[in-house]
Amino acid sequence: MGGAAGGTTTARGRGDSTRSGPSSPRPPAKPGRRPPSLPAPRTLVAVGVLVAAVLGFGLWALYGSSWFRVEQVSARGLDKLTEDEVLAAAAVPVGEPLAGVDRAAVAARVRAELRRVESVEVVRDWPKGVRIDVVERTPRVVMERSGGGWTEVDRTGLRYGTTDKRPRGVPRLVVEPDRGVGGGRFDRHRLRAEAVVVAGDLPAEVRRRTEVIRVRSFDSIRLELSGSRVVMWGSSEYGAEKARALRAVLVASKERAGAGYFDVSVPSAPAVSGS
């Protein structure tokens, strides 16, 4: 019994020792975050009134006051057109609020009224002006008019204007559809478009010496140069390669007497012969 009692006492001692031992330290509790305080209602009302006042004043200044009203309209970038023609087409309302000018509508009116205009940009020139920046079309070729003078044709094939004097360095276009070689498949507008592509691909020094571009069909385009020289160009395809071939044969022809006919319709095999 004594041994049993001793064992019990020991077990109790162990148990008491386990319960009374040091415990693991707990991390300190983090202080809780306080929610941000909201502005007082009077502050919110004051801010709202201030914003409304600023916006209201800005709208009044732009649309109600006389500070920002259209007083002057100008046009820039003009060559053949006059400023009066552009301003008449633009019809910008003088005296109206500058902020209310519909720039897209002004540009559309200028393009619709003046075919010579290729592009136009309308700019508000604060505080009281409107500026119209115009880019005019440039002639790629010209066509002779039956009543005299010349019709100008731009890079898209559009006939956009007339002039009494042929522009210097601009080839004359002659369209002669040949129904027997496929010319009937393309109308005159398409043939004009093909010709202006060719004119754009010509080297600058050749274009200056090109007097006539004669078109019979899609793949029968011929150049007539100064000095009674003729170039068979073919179609408008492979223009860059044909331009390089033509430049090369023209240089080589300087050493060949009587050379007056050049065929670059197949640019990899250009041909030169007498006129």
Number of C-alpha atoms within 10 A of each C-alpha: 6 7 8 9 10 11 12 12 12 12 12 12 12 12 11 11 11 10 10 9 8 8 7 6 6 6 6 6 6 6 6 6 6 6 6 6 6 8 9 8 8 9 11 12 11 11 11 12 12 12 11 12 12 12 12 12 14 13 13 13 15 18 17 14 13 15 15 19 25 24 15 13 19 14 20 14 13 14 12 11 14 11 17 11 13 23 17 12 18 24 13 20 15 16 13 17 20 25 17 12 19 11 18 11 13 20 19 15 17 25 18 12 14 17 14 23 19 15 14 20 16 19 13 16 15 14 14 20 17 23 17 24 18 23 16 18 20 17 21 25 28 26 20 17 12 7 6 10 15 20 21 26 24 20 20 16 21 18 19 17 18 17 15 11 10 18 15 7 16 20 26 24 24 20 18 13 21 15 12 9 13 14 19 14 14 14 12 18 14 14 24 27 19 22 29 25 19 27 24 15 20 20 15 12 10 19 20 15 17 23 19 21 24 21 25 21 26 25 19 19 23 23 27 19 19 13 10 10 17 21 21 21 24 23 20 21 16 14 21 16 15 26 18 15 21 26 15 12 17 16 10 12 17 10 9 13 9 13 18 18 17 24 21 22 26 16 19 10 10 16 17 19 13 12 11
